[in-house]
Amino acid sequence: MCPNADTVGLHGWTAVPVDADAIFEGKPYLNEPTPVSLSDITWPSDDPIVAKVQEYAKEKLPIET
């Protein structure tokens, strides 16, 4: 048992309703979701650091990894 029940609620480890209407109380989206084009997504491999890590991993790790 937790020594201080208030810390459980403080850090968010409490039960929440499964019903979305109960969570959002019937309110609409704050921002209406819109489609995102694939060309607008930055892929991690486009980052030079990620490319270097991948290169290192290919050199040093077994292919199964």
Secondary structure, 3 states (H helix, E strand, C coil): CCCCHHHHHHCCCCCCCCCHHHHHCCCCCCCCCCCCCHHHCCCHHHCHHHHHHHHHHHHHCCCCC
